[in-house]
Amino acid sequence: MDFPLYRRLLKLSQGATRPPGAPPSSDEILNAFLGYVEEKNLVLYTAQEEAILELLDEKNVILNTPTGSGKSLVATFLHFESLAHLYADLDRVLKLKQLRNPGFVCGQLRDYRESAFLARQLTEIACDVPIEADLERLSRRPPDLDALNDFYDTVGFGRLLRNQAERIYEANCVA
C-alpha cells in the first residue's frame, strides 16, 4: 500500500534545506499538502481553501458548512501541519508546562515517531476501494427491534437507545 501523505510528512520533518530542528515554513506545508490533494485528484472548495489559509496564519477557524463540504479535509490539514511541526521541533515538548512529565512524553514521541505518522496515514479514507453490495439491502428500512433489543441486552445498553430505536421504527412505519 502506498502512503503519499506519510511520505510527504517525513520529507517535511526531515527538511534538508532547513537548519536541523527548524520547523517547515507555512509555504512548505501548504505546497506539500496541495501536492497531496492533487495526487488524490481532489479539488478544494472555497471554504476549505480559506480555512487552510487562515490556519497557516495561526488563526482559529470554525468551519460551519454542510455535511459533505470537506470539513474533514481541513481537519486533516490541521493535523498534517501540527504533526510535521511537532517532529521538526520535538525538543520544544520538554518546555511545555502543561504536561505532567514532558520528558516521558518527549521520549514516547521519539520512540513511536513512525507509528505516529503511520497512524495518521491509516486514518485516511480509501475512496478507490471497490464495494460489492446489494442496493436493495442498503435501502432505508425500519430497524429490527427484536434484534436491537437482544444486542442492547448483550452490551448492557439502557433505555435511551431503545427509545430512539422505537422512535425510528415508528417514523418509518408511518411514512
Secondary structure by P-SEA (a helix, b strand, c coil): cccaaaaaaaaaaacccccccccccaaaaaaaaaaaaaaacccccaaaaaaaaaaaacccccccccccccaaaaaaaaaaaaaaaaaacccccccccccccaaaaaaaaaaaaaaaaaaaaaacccccbbbbbccccccccccaaaaaaaaaaaacccaaaaaaaaaaaaaaaac
